[in-house]
Amino acid sequence: MDPILCAPDDIPEIRGIMDDINMGNWDAPSVLMLITQGAGDFLEGTSPHRSLGAGDGIMITEYVRTHSRQYCTADTQTEYRRHPYLSHILAAVPWLVEGYYRLEGRFNGKPVTDNCSTIPEGKLALDLPRAYTSAFPSDRLTCLATAQPMARTRKR
């Protein structure tokens, strides 16, 4: 029997994949950005964290706003939308619709817009404890609270 680690991101291969897809680990894109953020974490079965705030069940709203503002600072034309009652998956619907019309507008010569000047400040994730970045934060927090690996095993 192998012991199960505290969280999936304790496995180096998984941590590597998570680092590869983390927006904050990459330079600002050189193309136009349309970022649509859900903040209806309750639809995904998660609740807003008392100090980290709301999210969409996957992303924390404050950090997405920070990334959006960083893109603006790097001269990436960025349009940011926050939908308070949509989850991560449901926020894809307005993103697809608006994205379609934005692309169509570009092909028809319409000017690009951005709302960089109106995106509220967010928080930086640089000092965020790993407990909050785990794919399964409740397991991770339990593991950290006990200060030892969880006593679970997996059958071979």
DRENDO-1510 file (C-alpha; in Angstrom, 1 decimal, always signed):
<recs>
REC; n; res; u; v; w
REC; 1; MET; +0.0; +0.0; +0.0 .
REC; 2; ASP; +1.3; +3.4; -0.9 .
REC; 3; PRO; +0.5; +6.4; +1.3 .
REC; 4; ILE; -1.6; +9.1; -0.3 .
REC; 5; LEU; +0.0; +12.5; -0.3 .
REC; 6; CYS; -1.6; +15.6; +1.3 .
REC; 7; ALA; -2.8; +17.0; -2.0 .
REC; 8; PRO; -2.4; +16.3; -5.7 .
REC; 9; ASP; +0.0; +19.2; -6.1 .
REC; 10; ASP; +2.5; +17.4; -3.8 .
REC; 11; ILE; +3.2; +15.1; -6.7 .
REC; 12; PRO; +6.0; +16.9; -8.8 .
REC; 13; GLU; +4.5; +15.9; -12.2 .
REC; 14; ILE; +1.1; +17.4; -11.2 .
REC; 15; ARG; +2.7; +20.5; -9.7 .
REC; 16; GLY; +4.6; +20.9; -13.0 .
REC; 17; ILE; +1.3; +20.8; -15.0 .
REC; 18; MET; -0.3; +23.2; -12.6 .
REC; 19; ASP; +2.6; +25.6; -12.9 .
REC; 20; ASP; +2.5; +25.3; -16.7 .
REC; 21; ILE; -1.2; +26.4; -16.9 .
REC; 22; ASN; -0.9; +29.1; -14.2 .
REC; 23; MET; -1.6; +32.5; -15.9 .
REC; 24; GLY; +0.7; +34.2; -13.4 .
REC; 25; ASN; +3.8; +32.3; -14.6 .
REC; 26; TRP; +3.7; +33.7; -18.1 .
REC; 27; ASP; +4.4; +37.0; -19.7 .
REC; 28; ALA; +1.5; +39.2; -20.7 .
REC; 29; PRO; +0.0; +38.1; -24.1 .
REC; 30; SER; +0.6; +40.2; -27.1 .
REC; 31; VAL; -2.9; +39.6; -28.4 .
REC; 32; LEU; -6.2; +41.1; -27.4 .
REC; 33; MET; -7.7; +39.6; -24.2 .
REC; 34; LEU; -11.3; +39.1; -23.2 .
REC; 35; ILE; -11.4; +37.8; -19.6 .
REC; 36; THR; -14.7; +36.7; -18.3 .
REC; 37; GLN; -14.8; +35.9; -14.6 .
REC; 38; GLY; -17.5; +34.1; -12.7 .
REC; 39; ALA; -18.0; +34.9; -9.0 .
REC; 40; GLY; -20.7; +32.4; -8.3 .
REC; 41; ASP; -18.6; +29.9; -6.4 .
REC; 42; PHE; -21.7; +28.7; -4.5 .
REC; 43; LEU; -22.8; +27.1; -7.8 .
REC; 44; GLU; -19.7; +24.9; -7.7 .
REC; 45; GLY; -20.3; +24.0; -4.1 .
REC; 46; THR; -17.6; +26.3; -2.7 .
REC; 47; SER; -18.0; +29.4; -0.5 .
REC; 48; PRO; -16.2; +32.7; -0.6 .
REC; 49; HIS; -13.1; +32.5; +1.7 .
REC; 50; ARG; -13.2; +35.1; +4.5 .
REC; 51; SER; -9.9; +36.7; +3.5 .
REC; 52; LEU; -9.4; +35.6; -0.1 .
REC; 53; GLY; -12.9; +36.5; -1.3 .
REC; 54; ALA; -15.2; +35.1; -3.9 .
REC; 55; GLY; -14.4; +33.0; -6.9 .
REC; 56; ASP; -16.0; +30.8; -9.5 .
REC; 57; GLY; -15.2; +27.5; -7.9 .
REC; 58; ILE; -11.8; +27.4; -9.7 .
REC; 59; MET; -10.3; +30.9; -9.7 .
REC; 60; ILE; -10.3; +33.6; -7.0 .
REC; 61; THR; -11.8; +36.8; -8.4 .
REC; 62; GLU; -9.2; +39.1; -6.8 .
REC; 63; TYR; -6.3; +37.3; -8.5 .
REC; 64; VAL; -7.9; +37.3; -11.9 .
REC; 65; ARG; -8.4; +41.1; -11.6 .
REC; 66; THR; -4.8; +41.4; -10.7 .
REC; 67; HIS; -3.7; +39.4; -13.8 .
REC; 68; SER; -6.0; +41.5; -15.9 .
REC; 69; ARG; -4.5; +44.8; -14.6 .
REC; 70; GLN; -1.0; +43.4; -15.1 .
REC; 71; TYR; -1.9; +42.7; -18.8 .
REC; 72; CYS; -3.1; +46.3; -19.1 .
REC; 73; THR; +0.1; +47.6; -17.6 .
REC; 74; ALA; +2.0; +45.5; -20.2 .
REC; 75; ASP; +0.0; +47.3; -23.0 .
REC; 76; THR; -2.2; +44.3; -23.7 .
REC; 77; GLN; -5.7; +45.5; -24.6 .
REC; 78; THR; -7.8; +43.8; -22.1 .
REC; 79; GLU; -11.5; +43.6; -21.6 .
REC; 80; TYR; -12.5; +42.2; -18.2 .
REC; 81; ARG; -16.0; +41.1; -17.2 .
REC; 82; ARG; -17.1; +39.8; -13.8 .
REC; 83; HIS; -20.4; +37.9; -13.5 .
REC; 84; PRO; -21.4; +37.5; -9.8 .
REC; 85; TYR; -23.9; +34.7; -10.4 .
REC; 86; LEU; -22.0; +32.5; -12.8 .
REC; 87; SER; -19.6; +29.6; -12.0 .
REC; 88; HIS; -16.4; +28.8; -13.8 .
REC; 89; ILE; -18.1; +26.8; -16.5 .
REC; 90; LEU; -21.2; +29.0; -16.8 .
REC; 91; ALA; -19.0; +32.1; -17.3 .
REC; 92; ALA; -17.9; +30.5; -20.6 .
REC; 93; VAL; -21.3; +31.3; -22.1 .
REC; 94; PRO; -21.0; +35.1; -22.1 .
REC; 95; TRP; -17.3; +34.8; -23.0 .
REC; 96; LEU; -18.2; +32.8; -26.1 .
REC; 97; VAL; -21.0; +35.2; -27.1 .
REC; 98; GLU; -19.0; +38.4; -26.6 .
REC; 99; GLY; -15.8; +36.8; -28.0 .
REC; 100; TYR; -17.6; +35.9; -31.2 .
REC; 101; TYR; -18.9; +39.5; -31.6 .
REC; 102; ARG; -15.5; +41.0; -30.8 .
REC; 103; LEU; -13.8; +38.8; -33.4 .
REC; 104; GLU; -16.5; +39.6; -35.9 .
REC; 105; GLY; -16.0; +43.3; -35.2 .
REC; 106; ARG; -12.2; +42.9; -35.7 .
REC; 107; PHE; -12.7; +41.3; -39.1 .
REC; 108; ASN; -15.1; +44.1; -40.0 .
REC; 109; GLY; -12.6; +46.8; -39.0 .
REC; 110; LYS; -14.2; +47.9; -35.8 .
REC; 111; PRO; -11.9; +49.5; -33.2 .
REC; 112; VAL; -10.7; +47.4; -30.3 .
REC; 113; THR; -11.9; +48.4; -26.9 .
REC; 114; ASP; -10.6; +47.8; -23.4 .
REC; 115; ASN; -11.7; +48.6; -19.9 .
REC; 116; CYS; -8.3; +48.7; -18.3 .
REC; 117; SER; -9.0; +52.0; -16.5 .
REC; 118; THR; -12.1; +50.5; -14.7 .
REC; 119; ILE; -10.8; +47.1; -13.6 .
REC; 120; PRO; -10.8; +47.2; -9.8 .
REC; 121; GLU; -7.5; +46.4; -7.9 .
REC; 122; GLY; -7.1; +42.8; -6.9 .
REC; 123; LYS; -4.6; +40.9; -4.8 .
REC; 124; LEU; -1.3; +39.3; -5.6 .
REC; 125; ALA; -1.1; +35.6; -5.3 .
REC; 126; LEU; +2.7; +35.6; -4.8 .
REC; 127; ASP; +2.6; +35.1; -1.0 .
REC; 128; LEU; -0.5; +32.9; -1.0 .
REC; 129; PRO; +0.1; +29.8; +1.1 .
REC; 130; ARG; +0.2; +26.6; -0.9 .
REC; 131; ALA; -2.7; +25.4; +1.2 .
REC; 132; TYR; -4.9; +27.7; -0.8 .
REC; 133; THR; -3.5; +26.8; -4.2 .
REC; 134; SER; -4.2; +23.1; -3.9 .
REC; 135; ALA; -6.7; +21.5; -6.3 .
REC; 136; PHE; -8.3; +20.2; -3.1 .
REC; 137; PRO; -7.9; +22.9; -0.5 .
REC; 138; SER; -10.1; +21.2; +2.1 .
REC; 139; ASP; -7.9; +18.1; +2.1 .
REC; 140; ARG; -4.8; +20.3; +2.1 .
REC; 141; LEU; -6.0; +22.4; +5.0 .
REC; 142; THR; -6.8; +19.2; +7.0 .
REC; 143; CYS; -3.4; +17.9; +6.3 .
REC; 144; LEU; -1.7; +21.1; +7.3 .
REC; 145; ALA; -3.9; +21.3; +10.4 .
REC; 146; THR; -2.7; +17.9; +11.6 .
REC; 147; ALA; +0.9; +18.7; +10.5 .
REC; 148; GLN; +1.4; +15.2; +9.2 .
REC; 149; PRO; +0.4; +13.3; +6.0 .
REC; 150; MET; -3.2; +12.1; +6.1 .
REC; 151; ALA; -3.5; +8.5; +7.2 .
REC; 152; ARG; -5.1; +7.2; +4.1 .
REC; 153; THR; -3.8; +4.5; +1.9 .
REC; 154; ARG; -4.5; +3.3; -1.6 .
REC; 155; LYS; -5.0; -0.3; -2.6 .
REC; 156; ARG; -2.7; -1.7; -5.3 .
</recs>
